[in-house]
Structures are given as C-alpha cells and as structure tokens.
Amino acid sequence: MAKKRPVANKTAADGRRQPSRTGLLEFSARQGFRYRPNNASPQAEQTGAGGGRYLTSAQNFANQVLLSSPEQFRIRDTEAEISCLARAQWAETRYGKRKVLFLLPGQALGNNVCTLLFLQAFLEQHKPREVGVFCAQSASDIYLQAGNLTVHALWLARKDLRRWDMVIDLGHLESRRNIEYWPVDMEADLLAAFNMAPSERYGAAAKDISDTSVPRIGIFPLASSPLRTVPPAATLAIINALRQRGPIKLCLNRHQRQGQLYSRAIAKDLPPSVEIVEAFASIGGLLDTVAACDYVIVADSGPAHMAKLSATPGVAIYSSAPGDVLQGRFTNLARWTVPYEGDHCAAPCGLAGVRQTVDGRIGCMGSLQLPVEDLPDAPRQQQAGAVDQLFSKPVPCIRHLADNHDPLVDFIMNDLTGRQS
C-alpha cells in the first residue's frame, strides 16, 4: 500500500493554520464511480471521475468499498492531512464573502443537528459566499434539508479543495473529545468557539398546539445505547394512556438489533390502532416524520435533537445523560429524568454508552457494581449477545423505569394537556 504525505494546501508557518485532526484517507480511482451513504436520500449521492484523487473520513466507505475493490481503487495515504484554519483563529477570522468548508468529525445524529444549528448562525451572522460540509455520511440529509449548504457526503476531490477559501476541521473542538463520561451542549460550544449568538431561524420554543384537538403523536423509544432506550413496559403504558388523545405512530428501527428485539417484545400487546414504523428509508424520512408530528415522546436520541429543527413539542426521557445539557437553549421538549439512585450511580450518571471491565464484562456502574474509575474503557469490539443481554436484563435505571413508569405517564399526560389548553 502506497503511503505518501500530501503537501498541505497552505503552510502553517504564520500560525493561522494547523493540520486537520479528523482522520483522513486519500485514494484514487481508475474509473468513474458513484455512491451514496447508507440511510441517506438519493440527493446525497456523489459521483467521482477516474484518475482523480480523493479524501474521505468515512471508515465504513473505506472498508466496504475502497478496500474491497482493489481493481478500482488505490489507497494512497491512510494518514492524510489537509491544512485548516487554526482553532485559535476561529473567533478572529472574517468570513464574509468567503467560501468556507467544514470537515465533520463524526456522524452521530444529535451532534450533526447541533452542528447544523451552528452553521445556520454562521450563515446569518458572517454572510459567507458559500458554506459546505465534508463527510456528512449518514447524517447528510440533515444538511441537505436545510437547503443552504453544499454537502459532500462521502468524499472530496483533492482538486476541489482549491475552490474553498478555507477549511475548518471541527474535530479540533475540545468538547468533541470528552463526551464519554459527560455530554456537552454541542451547539453552545460551537457558538462559543466562534464567538457567535444562536441562529434566528431555529427558535428555542415549541410550536403552538393549543388549537390541535386531536394531535398526531409520535413515539421514538430507541436510543443508540441500551443505557438510554425507553423500556417496552414504559412505552406500552404511555401508548395506553394516550390512545384516546390522538393517532399514535410508534417508530422503531429493524436495522438495529435493539429495534428487532423491541418489535418482538411489544408488538403483541399494542392496540390495533397504533401504526408501527419498523424502519425509515433515510434519515430524511425520519426528519420528516418528527416534523409532521404534533407531539412526540422521545428517548435520549437523534429524534430528540431533530425536534429542535421543527419546534415539535413533547417530552424527552433521560436516564444516563442530563437533559438540560443535551437540550441546551431549547424548550420545545419537556425533560423527564428517571429518578434512580443506587450504590454506585445515580441518574443522570453521564455515561454516553456501556463500559467494559478488564475481564470483558459489559454494562454500567450499577449493573457491574463497580465505581466509574474501574470502568475506564468502552467495549473494544462488538460482542455477540451483548445487546440481547442488556435488553433482557436492563441496567438498573432502565429497569427502574420499566417497573415504575406511572410518574412518567402522569408527566406526559399533564404536559400534553397543558400544551393543548
């Protein structure tokens, strides 16, 4: 495999620039090619020309496409770098009438919603000529639906770097590197890094549903981690309480192991009037569904952040993470935190996901009966059966919610009644 350190498009000698921090891979193609990310709409599709050189940070694309097709693609550098505006210059630089490209360090839906909120403020306050994002991957629809950004979903041609006046790698933002034990308000951190005020396009308050007598209700109980997924028993209790208030849509994800287990656990007990969405064809479809609801009940997950974009009202249910941090300035969702306290933890504990002991056991402080300092690592690799185990034997705070869901149901009913009055 060839490895050649690319020459940065500008030197860092003046202190205004520094190498990119987000991992990049450079590749070339022998023939033309066309791809779009998983879970993205057709608008995210990209085409590339044979003979060109390209940069990507998309690890799945590299593994599933580039490395599996050596007759078509050649890896040029596994540790490529590009020259970026230095982190210390972000708040001092004038961006008016400039073309600014942002390198995205990850594809978590919540983080990318917060990044979009920041980018809208950037457009409003700096009035650049053009703003683009690079390697949005499966989150591409979040940026495409905004309608005012150039989106490079999977790769960027090296020659296309020249048309941008500057590149900013958001991987240099310190908060993105410290979320394993306590989340951050990503929108607020980005705004602070650029010394900016929030966007005017996306207000903090919920849309008014006082004139909506029969609200369309969406329930999104799944999170990316079992530490934050609403247990089926609680979801069923919520549905039974709300079934006379309006049509209910239960949104799951059959492409996720949790989603498969959830569907099996809950389907037989659902009222026939409930519509089940087993999966969305794209993230854009998920965005549209959240926006079309009059009222939502969401786990600590991507849809909780997506509701900010449409000002959709409802209730967000938190366990391990603090809702006030994750919702930031937004008040469209009322926040309810599982009232759990045990010998080794209390909600919210701050964990973003499960941890692993030195002997390979997976869980959290409460389920493993260990203090947080004895759980320094996330699971090193996906373990067969781990999701099934955590689903059938939930961590203590989730088990507490499954056994004691009446206070949550009362909170939701009172919130909906208050918004309709």
N, C-alpha and C positions, 0 to 999 in steps of 0.2 A: 504494500500500500504506500503510495507516494505521500510524502508529507513535506510541505513547503510553507514556510511562514510568509503569509501575504504582506505586502507593503501597505501600511495604513494609508487612507486617503489624505490624511494630513499628519504632520508631525505633532508630537506633544511637547515640543520644546518651549512653547510660550506659556505652558501651564493651563491653557484653556481647554486642553484636550487630554483624554485618557483612553486607554484601550477598553473595548467592550468587556463586560464581566459575564454576561449571559453566554453560555456555551454555544459556539457556532461550529458548524461543519461546512467545508467547501467541497462542492462536487461539480463534475462536468457531465454533459450528456452527449452521446454520439448521434442521437436522433431526436426529433421533436417529441415532446411528452405533454401529458395533460392529467391533472389530478385535482381533487378537492378533499378537504379534511372529512373525517368521519363526523357525523352529526351536524354537518353544515349544509346549507341550502345550495342549490345549483349556482347561485350568484358568486359563491366563494371559489368556484373552480378557477384554476390557473393553467396557463399553457407556457411551455418553455421550448426554446429552439435548440436544435442540435448544434454542437460546437461551442455553446456558451458555458460560462462558469457561474455557479450559483451558491448562495449561502442559505443555510437553514439552521434553526434551533429545534426543529421538530424531531424528537427522538423516535417516535413511532413511525414517522415517514421515513426516516433513515433506515430503521430496522426492517420495515415491511416492504419498502420499495427500493431504496438505493442499494442496500446490501444484498437483497435477494435477486437483483438484476444486474450482475457484473458485466453482462454483454452490452448493456445500455448505459450504465452509469459508472463513473470512476470517482472514487473518493480521493480528493486532492489534499485535504488537510482536516484532521479531526480536532484541531485546536485553533481554528481560525479566529482572527480578531479584526475588528474594524475600529477606526478612530471615532471617538464620540466626544460630545461636549462634556467637559469635566463636571462632576457633581457639584463642585464649589461654584460653578458658573451659572447654574440653572436659574437662580433668582435674579441674577445681574444682567443677563443677556437680553438684548432687544430682538424680538421675534417678528415684529411687524413686517408684512410683505415678504416674509421668508418662507421657504419650503422646509418643513420640519418633519423628520421621520422618527417615530418612537419604536424602539426594539422592546418587545414584550417578553418578560422572563418566564411566563407560565400560562396555563390555560384554565385555571380554576375559574368557574363562572362568576363567583362573588367578587373576586379580585378584578376581573375584567369589567364587570359592571361599574365598580368603583373607578377604574381607570377611564372608562367612557365618561363618567360624570366629571372627572378632572379634565379630560380632553375638551369637553364642551365648554367648560370655564376657560380653558386655554384659548379656544377659538373666539369666544366672546370678548375676552379682555386683551389679548395680544394681536388679534386680527392678522394672523399669518396668511400668506398666499395659499398654502396648502398644508394639510396635516395628514400624515399616513401612519399606519401601524404595520409592523413586520412580525410575521409568525404568530398570528392570532389563533391559528389552528382550529380546534373545535369550537372556540369562542368567536369565530369570525362573524357569525350572524349578529352578535351584539353590536358590533361596529358597523356592519352593513346596514342594519335597520336605522341607525342614526341618520344616515343619508348625507353626511357631510365629511366623510373621511375616505381616504384611499386605503384599501385593505389588501395587503399581501398575506394570504392565508398561510402558505407553507414555505415559500422561498422568495428570495430576491436575487435578481441577476446582478453580478458584480458591477457590470457597466451601468446599471440603473442607479447605483449609489451616487453617481456623479450629478444626477439631476436634483438631488436634495442638498440644500444649503447646509444642513447639519443633521446629525443623528444623535438621539438621546437614548441611552440604554437605561430603562427603568430598573434593571437589575442592580444598579448602583444604589438604589434607595435602601437605606439601612433596615427599615421596618420589614421589608420583604424577606429578610434573612433571619427573623427572630419571632416566628409565629408558632413554633411547636408547642410552647407552654403557655402562651397568652396571645390572643389575636390582637389585631390593630384595626383602627379605623383608617382603612387604606385611602379613601378619598381625602380625609383630613390631612394625612401625612403627605400625600402628593401635593395638595394645595399649599401646605406649609413649605414644602421644599422649593416651590416656585413663587412663594410669597403672593398667593392669589386668594381671592374670595370665591365662594361657591358659585356654580352656574345659576343663571336666572331661568334657564329653560326647564330645569328639573327642580321644582319646589319641594319643600320638606313635608307639606301637609297632604293628607289624603283627599281624594275627590269626594264630593258630597253625594251620599246615597240616601238622604232623608226623604226623597221623593220616590225611592225604589221600594215598592211594597213587596215584591217577590224577587229577591236578589238571586243572581246566578252565583252559586257558591263553588269554589274550587278548593280541594284538599290535596296538599302535596306533602305526604308524611315522610318521604325518604330523604336521607342525607347521604353524603359520600362516606361517612363513617357510622358504624353501629352505635357509637357514643352519642349520636345526635339524632338518630331516627326515632320518630314517634312510634311507640309500640302499637301493634294491631288492636289490642284491647282498648286503648285510649281512642284510637281512630274510630272504632265501631261505636263507642259511647258518644263521640262528637256527632257522628252521622245520625244516630238515632235521635239525638236531641234536636238536630237541625232539619230533619227530613220534612217537617211541615212548614218550614220557613221559605224554602225555595228549592229549585232543581240543583242537585249536587253532582259534581264531577270529581271522581277520585283518580288522581294522576300518579301512575307508577312508572316503572322502568324495567321491562323484561330483559334488557341487555345487561342489567346489573344483577349479580347474584342475590343481593338483598331484595330486589324487585320481584324476582321469581319466587322467593320464599314468602314474601309479603302477600303476593297474589294468592298463593295456595292457602295461606293461613286465614285470609279474610273473606275470600270470595263466597264461600257457602253461607256466611252469616249476613251478607249485605242485603239490604232491602232491594227489591227488583227495580225500583225507580232510580237507583244510583247508576250513573254512567261511569264505566271504568275505562280509562285510557291506559293501556298496557305499555305504551311507548310513544314517543314523538319521532317523526321522521327527521327532524332537525331541531337545533336549538332555537331557530327562528319560530318554529311551531310552538315550542314551549313558551317563548316570549309572548307570542300572540294570544295564547290561552290565558296566561296570567293577566294580560291587559284586558281581555274580554270578560273576566270575572268582575262581578260587583263586590265580592267579598271573598277573601282567601284565608285558609288556615294552613300554615307552612311550618315545616321543620326548619332548623338552622341549616339552610342550604341555598343553592343558587336561586330558586324562585323567591326566597325572602328578599334577596338583593334585587332581582328583576322587578319586583313590585315597586321599587323606588322609581323606575323609569316611567311607569304608567300611573303612579299615585294611587295604586289599588289598595283599599283599606282591608284590614283583617287583623289576625293575631299570629304572631311568630312565637314558636315554642322552643325554649332554650334549655339545655342541660349542662354540658361541659363548658360552653362558651358564654361570655357575658353579652347579653343582648344590647345593652347601651353602647358598648364599643362597636359591635358589628353594624348596628343600625345608624350610628353616628347622629347626624343632624336630622335624620328623617323620623317623622312621627306618624306616617301612614299606617304602620303596624303597631298595635298594642303588644307589649312584651310580657311573656309569662315564662318564668323560670321554675323548673322542678324544685320544690322545697325539700331537698335531700341533704342530710349531713350524716357522715359515718365516721369511723375511727381514723381513716386515712385520707378522707377527702370530703369536700362539701361542694355542692353545685352553686355557682359555676367554678370548676376546678381549673379551667383554662386550657385543657388538652385539646389539640386540634384533631387528634386521632389516637388509636390504640398504641400502646408501648410494648416492648418486649424485654423479658428478663434475660440474664446471661445464659440460662439453660433453655431458652427458646419459648417460654410460655408467653402468651399474648393476652393483653387486657388493659386495665387501668389500675390506678392506685387502690380503688375499692375492691375490684374483683380479684386482684392479685394479693391484696393485703400487705402492700409494701408502700413506703413513703416515696415521693416523687424522685428523690435523689438516687434511689435504687433502680430507677427505670429511665436511664439516660437515652435509650435508643428506640427509634421506630423500628418496626419489623424489617429485617434486612431483605426479605423476599416474601412473596405471597405464599402463604401456607395453605395447602388443601384442607378444607374443612373449617378454617378459622372463622369465616363469615357465618357458616352454619352454626358453629358453636356459640358465637356471640348473639346470634338471632334467637336460638332456643334457650340460652342462658344469658340474658342481658346483663350488662354492667349494673351495679346497684342503683344508680339514679334512674336509669330507664326502667328497671324492674319496679322501682318505687312508683313511677308514673303509671305503669301497667296496673298496679294494684290499688292506686289511689288517684283515679282520674276525675272524680267528681268535682274537685275545686277547679280544675282546668275547664271542664264543661260549663260550669257556672260562670266562669270568667268570660268565655266565648259568648255565651248567650246574653250576658249583660252588655258586653261590648257591642254586639250586633244591634241589640235593642236601642242602645244609646245613639248609635250612628243613624238609625232609621227615624229617630224621634226629632 
